[in-house]
């Protein structure tokens, strides 16, 4: 665990190295104050602490001069920061594996990937090391680890939460979002993160559109059954352009990530998987980017229109079960797990990942997608689903 000086708000915890904790936290803070415990992904600046983004190429980064906007906002609430969490290097991967920092172990499913890129944030929540954690989601990086670890994760409407003080500084896809063990804690997190966050709307009934998705049969059956708890009359709804939107999202993230981090390739310190993706990203042409932006416009309109007649869209978070850690270096298979989440980064709509009952001891989750700016309704629907599905409604 990296030892750094911090601002007066926190004191860094020092002690003997613990590889398991080091794989979860880049640093931990000692703070005697009471309050809601918050972990922060190490792409989000905390004053006095270096932002290393899980990369050896940034191991000598200078301490951040000021808090990221979202951290500054959280400090105004009844919250205390407990540490910065590890991630898939440079937030450019979805498995959560990291050869430099170590890979956080998925606590409920230790032979499966923790998911990325917000792997440390998800594992910290799943282990009860914080009440909620901040992640970022450029192509599923909140929802994928939430799904892998069996917790809740919210990708907020694009632009709702300020990205000032984040690495990389510029992105047309990335959103800050919370991960938590319950919808109530998602609500608590958003109230701390966003001064415009309002009360959750009541959910007496819901009209849900079931998106036709290419996913494993067991997952589709579980998601359909869960959707019927929210809307007994849920009907299939075809959303055209999911494959094209996923491909366009991959094109844009490649171009933007290359612009942000290509200079690090010269250090020789970027891990092989991320270095390979960055090297290939230089081949994205202006025409490819323009074509991807055209897909963005078309798909965004399609999602907006689909949501005119329903309160939310439902589909699996992951089309397959999370891969085994031993198989996670298969790049194509890894990227395939984002096929149902990445399109909504392209369109900018909010989406929440909700854990379902495991299937054959593997995690399964559904994703609700809402209208832009209607993030509160998604969290309310998540809470209502939990109330209807669980014997213990207090967990909601």
LUMLO-152673 format. One record per residue (C-alpha): chain; x, y, z; residue in three letters; residue number from 1. Coordinates in nm, 3 decimals, m for minus. Layout:
c | c1 | c2 | c3 | r | k
A | X | Y | Z | ALA | NUM
...
END
This chain:
c | c1 | c2 | c3 | r | k
A | 0.000 | 0.000 | 0.000 | UNK | 1
A | 0.148 | 0.332 | m0.104 | UNK | 2
A | 0.246 | 0.568 | 0.177 | UNK | 3
A | 0.182 | 0.934 | 0.103 | UNK | 4
A | 0.116 | 1.254 | 0.291 | UNK | 5
A | m0.240 | 1.376 | 0.299 | UNK | 6
A | m0.421 | 1.698 | 0.364 | UNK | 7
A | m0.538 | 1.768 | 0.718 | UNK | 8
A | m0.872 | 1.600 | 0.651 | UNK | 9
A | m0.715 | 1.254 | 0.677 | UNK | 10
A | m0.410 | 1.082 | 0.815 | UNK | 11
A | m0.267 | 0.796 | 0.615 | UNK | 12
A | m0.278 | 0.454 | 0.778 | UNK | 13
A | 0.062 | 0.289 | 0.790 | UNK | 14
A | 0.158 | m0.059 | 0.896 | UNK | 15
A | 0.274 | m0.395 | 0.768 | UNK | 16
A | 0.198 | m0.472 | 0.407 | UNK | 17
A | m0.114 | m0.678 | 0.346 | UNK | 18
A | m0.124 | m0.793 | m0.019 | UNK | 19
A | m0.498 | m0.861 | m0.008 | UNK | 20
A | m0.576 | m0.510 | 0.118 | UNK | 21
A | m0.312 | m0.354 | m0.108 | UNK | 22
A | m0.495 | m0.499 | m0.407 | UNK | 23
A | m0.813 | m0.322 | m0.291 | UNK | 24
A | m0.676 | 0.009 | m0.163 | UNK | 25
A | m0.404 | 0.231 | m0.307 | UNK | 26
A | m0.402 | 0.399 | 0.035 | UNK | 27
A | m0.618 | 0.401 | 0.347 | UNK | 28
A | m0.690 | 0.686 | 0.583 | UNK | 29
A | m0.708 | 0.692 | 0.961 | UNK | 30
A | m0.996 | 0.916 | 1.058 | UNK | 31
A | m1.147 | 0.917 | 1.404 | UNK | 32
A | m1.455 | 1.113 | 1.299 | UNK | 33
A | m1.790 | 0.942 | 1.270 | UNK | 34
A | m1.984 | 0.929 | 0.948 | UNK | 35
A | m2.066 | 0.731 | 0.638 | UNK | 36
A | m1.756 | 0.553 | 0.510 | UNK | 37
A | m1.665 | 0.637 | 0.151 | UNK | 38
A | m1.396 | 0.483 | m0.069 | UNK | 39
A | m1.280 | 0.670 | m0.379 | UNK | 40
A | m1.151 | 0.517 | m0.702 | UNK | 41
A | m0.791 | 0.620 | m0.767 | UNK | 42
A | m0.872 | 0.822 | m1.077 | UNK | 43
A | m1.052 | 1.081 | m0.863 | UNK | 44
A | m0.833 | 1.344 | m0.698 | UNK | 45
A | m0.809 | 1.377 | m0.321 | UNK | 46
A | m0.603 | 1.676 | m0.212 | UNK | 47
A | m0.258 | 1.577 | m0.091 | UNK | 48
A | m0.273 | 1.226 | m0.238 | UNK | 49
A | m0.122 | 1.119 | m0.572 | UNK | 50
A | m0.363 | 0.988 | m0.835 | UNK | 51
A | m0.188 | 0.687 | m0.987 | UNK | 52
A | m0.479 | 0.527 | m1.174 | UNK | 53
A | m0.347 | 0.180 | m1.098 | UNK | 54
A | m0.045 | 0.232 | m1.323 | UNK | 55
A | 0.325 | 0.192 | m1.253 | UNK | 56
A | 0.376 | 0.458 | m1.520 | UNK | 57
A | 0.222 | 0.706 | m1.273 | UNK | 58
A | 0.391 | 0.577 | m0.958 | UNK | 59
A | 0.579 | 0.906 | m0.915 | UNK | 60
A | 0.274 | 1.128 | m0.968 | UNK | 61
A | 0.269 | 1.443 | m0.757 | UNK | 62
A | 0.003 | 1.476 | m0.487 | UNK | 63
A | m0.320 | 1.631 | m0.611 | UNK | 64
A | m0.339 | 2.001 | m0.529 | UNK | 65
A | m0.714 | 2.000 | m0.464 | UNK | 66
A | m1.009 | 1.770 | m0.431 | UNK | 67
A | m1.205 | 1.662 | m0.734 | UNK | 68
A | m1.540 | 1.840 | m0.747 | UNK | 69
A | m1.730 | 1.529 | m0.637 | UNK | 70
A | m1.497 | 1.476 | m0.339 | UNK | 71
A | m1.533 | 1.840 | m0.237 | UNK | 72
A | m1.910 | 1.795 | m0.250 | UNK | 73
A | m1.901 | 1.476 | m0.042 | UNK | 74
A | m1.698 | 1.652 | 0.227 | UNK | 75
A | m1.998 | 1.880 | 0.286 | UNK | 76
A | m2.207 | 1.581 | 0.398 | UNK | 77
A | m2.194 | 1.336 | 0.687 | UNK | 78
A | m1.926 | 1.127 | 0.517 | UNK | 79
A | m1.564 | 1.039 | 0.582 | UNK | 80
A | m1.313 | 0.914 | 0.331 | UNK | 81
A | m1.156 | 0.578 | 0.413 | UNK | 82
A | m0.917 | 0.543 | 0.121 | UNK | 83
A | m0.849 | 0.533 | m0.252 | UNK | 84
A | m0.929 | 0.210 | m0.433 | UNK | 85
A | m0.734 | 0.019 | m0.696 | UNK | 86
A | m0.858 | m0.042 | m1.048 | UNK | 87
A | m0.785 | m0.195 | m1.384 | UNK | 88
A | m0.485 | 0.004 | m1.504 | UNK | 89
A | m0.572 | 0.352 | m1.637 | UNK | 90
A | m0.940 | 0.251 | m1.609 | UNK | 91
A | m0.891 | 0.086 | m1.948 | UNK | 92
A | m1.017 | m0.267 | m1.895 | UNK | 93
A | m1.315 | m0.457 | m1.760 | UNK | 94
A | m1.166 | m0.760 | m1.585 | UNK | 95
A | m1.016 | m0.575 | m1.289 | UNK | 96
A | m0.689 | m0.766 | m1.321 | UNK | 97
A | m0.381 | m0.557 | m1.244 | UNK | 98
A | m0.032 | m0.703 | m1.243 | UNK | 99
A | 0.127 | m0.403 | m1.068 | UNK | 100
A | m0.112 | m0.337 | m0.780 | UNK | 101
A | m0.245 | m0.690 | m0.753 | UNK | 102
A | m0.599 | m0.795 | m0.837 | UNK | 103
A | m0.865 | m0.757 | m0.567 | UNK | 104
A | m1.029 | m1.089 | m0.490 | UNK | 105
A | m1.400 | m1.107 | m0.560 | UNK | 106
A | m1.519 | m1.188 | m0.205 | UNK | 107
A | m1.831 | m1.386 | m0.292 | UNK | 108
A | m1.688 | m1.551 | m0.604 | UNK | 109
A | m1.310 | m1.571 | m0.552 | UNK | 110
A | m1.239 | m1.777 | m0.866 | UNK | 111
A | m1.418 | m1.521 | m1.087 | UNK | 112
A | m1.298 | m1.178 | m1.194 | UNK | 113
A | m1.394 | m0.882 | m0.972 | UNK | 114
A | m1.481 | m0.683 | m1.284 | UNK | 115
A | m1.341 | m0.350 | m1.387 | UNK | 116
A | m1.240 | m0.102 | m1.413 | UNK | 117
A | m1.371 | m0.002 | m1.066 | UNK | 118
A | m1.260 | m0.333 | m0.916 | UNK | 119
A | m1.131 | m0.206 | m0.583 | UNK | 120
A | m1.442 | 0.002 | m0.527 | UNK | 121
A | m1.670 | m0.297 | m0.586 | UNK | 122
A | m1.467 | m0.531 | m0.366 | UNK | 123
A | m1.444 | m0.272 | m0.085 | UNK | 124
A | m1.824 | m0.246 | m0.085 | UNK | 125
A | m1.878 | m0.622 | m0.108 | UNK | 126
A | m1.641 | m0.678 | 0.186 | UNK | 127
A | m1.807 | m0.411 | 0.401 | UNK | 128
A | m1.493 | m0.195 | 0.409 | UNK | 129
A | m1.699 | 0.111 | 0.318 | UNK | 130
A | m2.066 | 0.209 | 0.303 | UNK | 131
A | m2.041 | 0.322 | m0.056 | UNK | 132
A | m1.764 | 0.374 | m0.306 | UNK | 133
A | m1.710 | 0.608 | m0.596 | UNK | 134
A | m1.640 | 0.454 | m0.933 | UNK | 135
A | m1.627 | 0.579 | m1.287 | UNK | 136
A | m1.807 | 0.427 | m1.584 | UNK | 137
A | m1.681 | 0.485 | m1.940 | UNK | 138
A | m1.791 | 0.153 | m2.086 | UNK | 139
A | m1.948 | m0.031 | m1.795 | UNK | 140
A | m1.681 | 0.026 | m1.530 | UNK | 141
A | m1.930 | 0.073 | m1.244 | UNK | 142
A | m2.195 | m0.173 | m1.360 | UNK | 143
A | m1.963 | m0.458 | m1.461 | UNK | 144
A | m1.780 | m0.488 | m1.124 | UNK | 145
A | m2.110 | m0.439 | m0.941 | UNK | 146
A | m2.253 | m0.731 | m1.137 | UNK | 147
A | m1.944 | m0.947 | m1.081 | UNK | 148
A | m1.941 | m0.883 | m0.706 | UNK | 149
A | m2.317 | m0.905 | m0.646 | UNK | 150
A | m2.380 | m0.543 | m0.544 | UNK | 151
A | m2.559 | m0.237 | m0.684 | UNK | 152
A | m2.394 | 0.013 | m0.917 | UNK | 153
A | m2.531 | 0.331 | m1.076 | UNK | 154
A | m2.403 | 0.487 | m1.396 | UNK | 155
A | m2.537 | 0.838 | m1.369 | UNK | 156
A | m2.672 | 1.049 | m1.654 | UNK | 157
A | m2.375 | 1.180 | m1.851 | UNK | 158
A | m2.276 | 1.521 | m1.716 | UNK | 159
A | m2.488 | 1.503 | m1.401 | UNK | 160
A | m2.184 | 1.468 | m1.173 | UNK | 161
A | m1.887 | 1.693 | m1.243 | UNK | 162
A | m1.575 | 1.522 | m1.375 | UNK | 163
A | m1.345 | 1.806 | m1.268 | UNK | 164
A | m1.043 | 1.652 | m1.098 | UNK | 165
A | m1.065 | 1.313 | m1.272 | UNK | 166
A | m0.813 | 1.118 | m1.477 | UNK | 167
A | m0.837 | 1.138 | m1.772 | UNK | 168
A | m0.951 | 1.498 | m1.770 | UNK | 169
A | m1.161 | 1.470 | m2.086 | UNK | 170
A | m1.414 | 1.208 | m2.186 | UNK | 171
A | m1.739 | 1.213 | m2.379 | UNK | 172
A | m1.845 | 0.880 | m2.226 | UNK | 173
A | m1.731 | 0.872 | m1.864 | UNK | 174
A | m1.955 | 0.925 | m1.561 | UNK | 175
A | m1.891 | 0.922 | m1.187 | UNK | 176
A | m2.124 | 0.681 | m1.010 | UNK | 177
A | m2.166 | 0.504 | m0.675 | UNK | 178
A | m2.144 | 0.137 | m0.583 | UNK | 179
A | m2.326 | 0.014 | m0.273 | UNK | 180
A | m2.478 | m0.294 | m0.113 | UNK | 181
A | m2.835 | m0.157 | m0.115 | UNK | 182
A | m3.046 | 0.095 | m0.308 | UNK | 183
A | m3.084 | 0.294 | 0.014 | UNK | 184
A | m2.708 | 0.344 | 0.021 | UNK | 185
A | m2.710 | 0.437 | m0.349 | UNK | 186
A | m2.962 | 0.706 | m0.254 | UNK | 187
A | m2.742 | 0.816 | 0.036 | UNK | 188
A | m2.441 | 0.829 | m0.194 | UNK | 189
A | m2.614 | 1.036 | m0.459 | UNK | 190
A | m2.749 | 1.279 | m0.200 | UNK | 191
A | m2.390 | 1.334 | m0.085 | UNK | 192
A | m2.249 | 1.357 | m0.438 | UNK | 193
A | m2.513 | 1.572 | m0.606 | UNK | 194
A | m2.680 | 1.877 | m0.448 | UNK | 195
A | m2.960 | 1.852 | m0.706 | UNK | 196
A | m3.050 | 1.496 | m0.599 | UNK | 197
A | m3.416 | 1.481 | m0.500 | UNK | 198
A | m3.634 | 1.244 | m0.298 | UNK | 199
A | m3.694 | 0.907 | m0.459 | UNK | 200
A | m4.032 | 0.908 | m0.635 | UNK | 201
A | m4.294 | 0.662 | m0.511 | UNK | 202
A | m4.331 | 0.348 | m0.719 | UNK | 203
A | m4.687 | 0.215 | m0.706 | UNK | 204
A | m4.663 | 0.057 | m1.047 | UNK | 205
A | m4.407 | 0.055 | m1.323 | UNK | 206
A | m4.417 | 0.008 | m1.697 | UNK | 207
A | m4.100 | m0.172 | m1.804 | UNK | 208
A | m3.977 | m0.252 | m2.154 | UNK | 209
A | m3.786 | m0.581 | m2.180 | UNK | 210
A | m3.507 | m0.528 | m2.432 | UNK | 211
A | m3.440 | m0.821 | m2.661 | UNK | 212
A | m3.079 | m0.907 | m2.582 | UNK | 213
A | m2.828 | m1.167 | m2.692 | UNK | 214
A | m2.734 | m1.336 | m2.365 | UNK | 215
A | m2.710 | m1.679 | m2.207 | UNK | 216
A | m3.048 | m1.849 | m2.166 | UNK | 217
A | m3.028 | m1.881 | m1.786 | UNK | 218
A | m2.948 | m1.511 | m1.753 | UNK | 219
A | m3.233 | m1.408 | m1.983 | UNK | 220
A | m3.478 | m1.624 | m1.788 | UNK | 221
A | m3.369 | m1.473 | m1.456 | UNK | 222
A | m3.391 | m1.117 | m1.587 | UNK | 223
A | m3.735 | m1.177 | m1.737 | UNK | 224
A | m3.863 | m1.319 | m1.410 | UNK | 225
A | m3.722 | m1.027 | m1.214 | UNK | 226
A | m3.872 | m0.776 | m1.456 | UNK | 227
A | m4.216 | m0.930 | m1.399 | UNK | 228
A | m4.187 | m0.849 | m1.029 | UNK | 229
A | m4.179 | m0.481 | m1.125 | UNK | 230
A | m4.424 | m0.507 | m1.413 | UNK | 231
A | m4.635 | m0.825 | m1.445 | UNK | 232
A | m4.726 | m0.714 | m1.797 | UNK | 233
A | m4.368 | m0.652 | m1.908 | UNK | 234
A | m4.343 | m0.697 | m2.283 | UNK | 235
A | m4.048 | m0.745 | m2.518 | UNK | 236
A | m3.917 | m0.429 | m2.680 | UNK | 237
A | m3.669 | m0.421 | m2.966 | UNK | 238
A | m3.398 | m0.158 | m2.940 | UNK | 239
A | m3.226 | m0.130 | m3.275 | UNK | 240
A | m2.855 | m0.060 | m3.292 | UNK | 241
A | m2.709 | m0.218 | m2.976 | UNK | 242
A | m2.422 | m0.389 | m3.162 | UNK | 243
A | m2.338 | m0.076 | m3.359 | UNK | 244
A | m2.353 | 0.131 | m3.039 | UNK | 245
A | m2.117 | m0.104 | m2.860 | UNK | 246
A | m1.870 | m0.090 | m3.149 | UNK | 247
A | m1.897 | 0.289 | m3.166 | UNK | 248
A | m1.834 | 0.315 | m2.793 | UNK | 249
A | m1.520 | 0.105 | m2.832 | UNK | 250
A | m1.399 | 0.334 | m3.111 | UNK | 251
A | m1.455 | 0.652 | m2.912 | UNK | 252
A | m1.303 | 0.523 | m2.589 | UNK | 253
A | m0.998 | 0.404 | m2.783 | UNK | 254
A | m0.948 | 0.743 | m2.944 | UNK | 255
A | m1.000 | 0.937 | m2.621 | UNK | 256
A | m0.787 | 0.705 | m2.408 | UNK | 257
A | m0.504 | 0.717 | m2.661 | UNK | 258
A | m0.514 | 1.097 | m2.653 | UNK | 259
A | m0.496 | 1.091 | m2.273 | UNK | 260
A | m0.233 | 0.824 | m2.212 | UNK | 261
A | m0.032 | 0.745 | m2.527 | UNK | 262
A | 0.267 | 0.938 | m2.390 | UNK | 263
A | 0.294 | 0.680 | m2.111 | UNK | 264
A | 0.379 | 0.407 | m2.361 | UNK | 265
A | 0.730 | 0.550 | m2.387 | UNK | 266
A | 0.795 | 0.479 | m2.020 | UNK | 267
A | 0.779 | 0.105 | m2.073 | UNK | 268
A | 0.583 | 0.085 | m1.749 | UNK | 269
A | 0.230 | 0.031 | m1.881 | UNK | 270
A | 0.103 | m0.324 | m1.832 | UNK | 271
A | 0.096 | m0.546 | m2.138 | UNK | 272
A | m0.283 | m0.567 | m2.177 | UNK | 273
A | m0.338 | m0.192 | m2.156 | UNK | 274
A | m0.026 | m0.111 | m2.359 | UNK | 275
A | m0.153 | m0.337 | m2.635 | UNK | 276
A | m0.493 | m0.168 | m2.643 | UNK | 277
A | m0.332 | 0.176 | m2.642 | UNK | 278
A | m0.098 | 0.082 | m2.926 | UNK | 279
A | m0.388 | m0.041 | m3.136 | UNK | 280
A | m0.590 | 0.271 | m3.057 | UNK | 281
A | m0.353 | 0.486 | m3.261 | UNK | 282
A | m0.510 | 0.329 | m3.570 | UNK | 283
A | m0.847 | 0.497 | m3.507 | UNK | 284
A | m0.890 | 0.742 | m3.794 | UNK | 285
A | m1.088 | 1.066 | m3.806 | UNK | 286
A | m1.337 | 0.896 | m4.037 | UNK | 287
A | m1.385 | 0.607 | m3.794 | UNK | 288
A | m1.448 | 0.859 | m3.517 | UNK | 289
A | m1.698 | 1.051 | m3.731 | UNK | 290
A | m1.881 | 0.728 | m3.812 | UNK | 291
A | m1.895 | 0.643 | m3.441 | UNK | 292
A | m2.038 | 0.985 | m3.360 | UNK | 293
A | m2.308 | 0.932 | m3.624 | UNK | 294
A | m2.400 | 0.605 | m3.454 | UNK | 295
A | m2.412 | 0.791 | m3.123 | UNK | 296
A | m2.668 | 1.037 | m3.256 | UNK | 297
A | m2.886 | 0.764 | m3.408 | UNK | 298
A | m2.873 | 0.533 | m3.107 | UNK | 299
A | m2.937 | 0.812 | m2.856 | UNK | 300
A | m3.254 | 0.901 | m3.042 | UNK | 301
A | m3.359 | 0.535 | m3.047 | UNK | 302
A | m3.318 | 0.506 | m2.669 | UNK | 303
A | m3.505 | 0.832 | m2.610 | UNK | 304
A | m3.794 | 0.705 | m2.823 | UNK | 305
A | m3.801 | 0.367 | m2.650 | UNK | 306
A | m3.833 | 0.544 | m2.316 | UNK | 307
A | m4.128 | 0.755 | m2.429 | UNK | 308
A | m4.366 | 0.465 | m2.362 | UNK | 309
A | m4.205 | 0.303 | m2.055 | UNK | 310
A | m4.056 | 0.407 | m1.721 | UNK | 311
A | m3.739 | 0.207 | m1.779 | UNK | 312
A | m3.577 | m0.048 | m2.004 | UNK | 313
A | m3.457 | m0.378 | m1.859 | UNK | 314
A | m3.191 | m0.615 | m1.987 | UNK | 315
A | m2.907 | m0.819 | m1.840 | UNK | 316
A | m2.606 | m0.628 | m1.711 | UNK | 317
A | m2.374 | m0.896 | m1.849 | UNK | 318
A | m2.462 | m1.125 | m2.141 | UNK | 319
A | m2.249 | m1.404 | m1.993 | UNK | 320
A | m2.142 | m1.508 | m1.647 | UNK | 321
A | m1.822 | m1.340 | m1.525 | UNK | 322
A | m1.513 | m1.519 | m1.657 | UNK | 323
A | m1.280 | m1.720 | m1.439 | UNK | 324
A | m0.974 | m1.524 | m1.331 | UNK | 325
A | m0.759 | m1.783 | m1.509 | UNK | 326
A | m0.935 | m1.713 | m1.840 | UNK | 327
A | m0.961 | m1.336 | m1.809 | UNK | 328
A | m0.663 | m1.251 | m2.030 | UNK | 329
A | m0.872 | m1.340 | m2.335 | UNK | 330
A | m0.927 | m0.981 | m2.456 | UNK | 331
A | m1.212 | m1.059 | m2.695 | UNK | 332
A | m1.406 | m1.255 | m2.434 | UNK | 333
A | m1.344 | m0.981 | m2.178 | UNK | 334
A | m1.468 | m0.704 | m2.405 | UNK | 335
A | m1.778 | m0.908 | m2.490 | UNK | 336
A | m1.902 | m0.869 | m2.133 | UNK | 337
A | m1.959 | m0.498 | m2.199 | UNK | 338
A | m2.191 | m0.554 | m2.497 | UNK | 339
A | m2.506 | m0.463 | m2.302 | UNK | 340
A | m2.365 | m0.181 | m2.089 | UNK | 341
A | m2.136 | 0.017 | m2.321 | UNK | 342
A | m2.419 | 0.132 | m2.553 | UNK | 343
A | m2.565 | 0.346 | m2.273 | UNK | 344
A | m2.234 | 0.521 | m2.219 | UNK | 345
A | m2.259 | 0.616 | m2.584 | UNK | 346
A | m2.614 | 0.747 | m2.543 | UNK | 347
A | m2.556 | 0.906 | m2.201 | UNK | 348
A | m2.860 | 0.752 | m2.030 | UNK | 349
A | m2.851 | 0.653 | m1.661 | UNK | 350
A | m2.842 | 0.283 | m1.580 | UNK | 351
A | m2.837 | 0.082 | m1.258 | UNK | 352
A | m2.711 | m0.273 | m1.210 | UNK | 353
A | m2.919 | m0.482 | m0.968 | UNK | 354
A | m2.798 | m0.818 | m0.833 | UNK | 355
A | m3.028 | m1.118 | m0.875 | UNK | 356
A | m3.005 | m1.458 | m0.711 | UNK | 357
A | m2.689 | m1.646 | m0.814 | UNK | 358
A | m2.723 | m1.917 | m1.077 | UNK | 359
A | m2.514 | m2.229 | m1.013 | UNK | 360
A | m2.301 | m2.026 | m0.771 | UNK | 361
A | m2.231 | m1.757 | m1.027 | UNK | 362
A | m2.351 | m1.395 | m1.005 | UNK | 363
A | m2.635 | m1.270 | m1.221 | UNK | 364
A | m2.772 | m0.917 | m1.249 | UNK | 365
A | m3.014 | m0.703 | m1.441 | UNK | 366
A | m2.975 | m0.351 | m1.570 | UNK | 367
A | m3.242 | m0.082 | m1.567 | UNK | 368
A | m3.197 | 0.210 | m1.807 | UNK | 369
A | m3.390 | 0.533 | m1.759 | UNK | 370
A | m3.453 | 0.868 | m1.917 | UNK | 371
A | m3.174 | 1.123 | m1.895 | UNK | 372
A | m3.191 | 1.304 | m1.564 | UNK | 373
A | m3.429 | 1.044 | m1.419 | UNK | 374
A | m3.163 | 0.876 | m1.205 | UNK | 375
A | m3.379 | 0.903 | m0.892 | UNK | 376
A | m3.649 | 0.689 | m1.052 | UNK | 377
A | m3.397 | 0.416 | m1.134 | UNK | 378
A | m3.282 | 0.399 | m0.772 | UNK | 379
A | m3.647 | 0.395 | m0.661 | UNK | 380
A | m3.718 | 0.108 | m0.900 | UNK | 381
A | m3.416 | m0.080 | m0.767 | UNK | 382
A | m3.546 | m0.037 | m0.412 | UNK | 383
A | m3.894 | m0.148 | m0.516 | UNK | 384
A | m3.756 | m0.456 | m0.688 | UNK | 385
A | m3.568 | m0.549 | m0.372 | UNK | 386
A | m3.880 | m0.500 | m0.160 | UNK | 387
A | m4.081 | m0.729 | m0.384 | UNK | 388
A | m3.812 | m0.995 | m0.414 | UNK | 389
A | m3.675 | m1.020 | m0.060 | UNK | 390
A | m3.812 | m1.154 | 0.265 | UNK | 391
A | m3.619 | m0.884 | 0.449 | UNK | 392
A | m3.743 | m0.547 | 0.317 | UNK | 393
A | m3.527 | m0.360 | 0.570 | UNK | 394
A | m3.227 | m0.434 | 0.345 | UNK | 395
A | m3.375 | m0.208 | 0.079 | UNK | 396
END
